[in-house]
Amino acid sequence: MLAAGVLIVPAFRALRWRREVDLGKRPMLKNFLDALVAVLAGNALYFLLMPYLPAAIRHRLFREDLGLLVDFCICAAIFAAVKYARRSER
């Protein structure tokens, strides 16, 4: 089929593969998205709570401190919760 001198049928065929891709068949992509959600949600939660935390567990920029550990624990807990919620999708 020609539209304005451009063949558009192969373009539709190229887009068809996107419908057929299932996240269940791509465990690495699924795991990446789970980790991304956990890190973004965990960091957002930590930075919302940070003004109310004691000074000892507040993270200071470019330092390895207790605040970094607390942030990691929040992200890890959210990651475990996401994995637990998606356990039945296998």
C-alpha positions as CSV (number, residue, x, y, z in Angstrom):
1,M,0.0,0.0,0.0
2,L,1.3,3.4,-0.9
3,A,0.5,6.6,1.0
4,A,2.0,9.8,-0.4
5,G,4.6,7.7,-2.1
6,V,5.6,5.8,1.1
7,L,5.2,2.1,1.6
8,I,3.4,1.7,4.9
9,V,2.6,-2.0,5.1
10,P,6.1,-3.0,6.4
11,A,5.7,-0.4,9.1
12,F,2.6,-2.1,10.4
13,R,4.4,-5.4,10.3
14,A,7.3,-3.9,12.3
15,L,4.9,-2.7,15.0
16,R,3.1,-6.0,15.3
17,W,6.0,-7.6,17.4
18,R,5.4,-5.1,20.2
19,R,1.9,-6.5,20.8
20,E,3.2,-10.1,20.9
21,V,5.9,-9.4,23.5
22,D,4.9,-10.6,26.9
23,L,6.6,-9.6,30.2
24,G,6.3,-13.2,31.3
25,K,8.7,-14.3,28.6
26,R,11.2,-11.6,29.5
27,P,12.2,-12.2,33.1
28,M,15.2,-9.9,32.9
29,L,13.0,-7.0,31.9
30,K,10.5,-7.8,34.6
31,N,13.2,-8.0,37.2
32,F,14.6,-4.6,36.0
33,L,11.2,-3.0,36.2
34,D,10.6,-4.4,39.7
35,A,14.0,-3.0,40.8
36,L,13.3,0.4,39.2
37,V,10.0,0.7,41.0
38,A,11.6,-0.3,44.3
39,V,14.5,2.2,44.0
40,L,12.3,5.1,42.9
41,A,9.6,4.4,45.5
42,G,12.1,3.8,48.2
43,N,14.1,6.9,47.6
44,A,10.9,9.0,47.3
45,L,9.8,7.6,50.7
46,Y,13.2,8.2,52.3
47,F,13.4,11.8,51.1
48,L,9.9,12.5,52.3
49,L,10.7,11.0,55.7
50,M,14.2,12.6,55.9
51,P,13.2,15.9,57.6
52,Y,11.6,13.9,60.4
53,L,14.5,11.5,61.0
54,P,17.1,12.0,63.7
55,A,20.3,13.7,62.4
56,A,22.3,10.5,62.9
57,I,20.4,8.6,60.2
58,R,20.0,11.4,57.7
59,H,22.0,10.9,54.5
60,R,24.6,13.5,53.7
61,L,25.6,14.0,50.1
62,F,28.7,12.0,48.9
63,R,29.2,10.2,52.2
64,E,28.7,6.7,53.3
65,D,26.7,7.0,56.4
66,L,23.8,5.4,58.4
67,G,21.3,7.3,56.2
68,L,22.5,5.5,53.2
69,L,21.9,2.2,55.0
70,V,18.4,3.2,56.0
71,D,17.7,4.2,52.4
72,F,19.0,0.9,51.1
73,C,16.8,-1.0,53.7
74,I,13.7,0.8,52.6
75,C,14.4,0.1,48.9
76,A,15.2,-3.6,49.7
77,A,11.9,-3.9,51.6
78,I,9.9,-2.4,48.8
79,F,11.7,-4.7,46.3
80,A,10.8,-7.7,48.4
81,A,7.2,-6.5,48.7
82,V,7.0,-6.1,44.9
83,K,8.4,-9.6,44.3
84,Y,6.0,-11.1,46.9
85,A,3.1,-9.4,45.2
86,R,4.1,-10.7,41.8
87,R,4.9,-14.3,43.0
88,S,1.7,-15.7,41.4
89,E,2.5,-14.4,37.9
90,R,5.0,-17.2,37.1
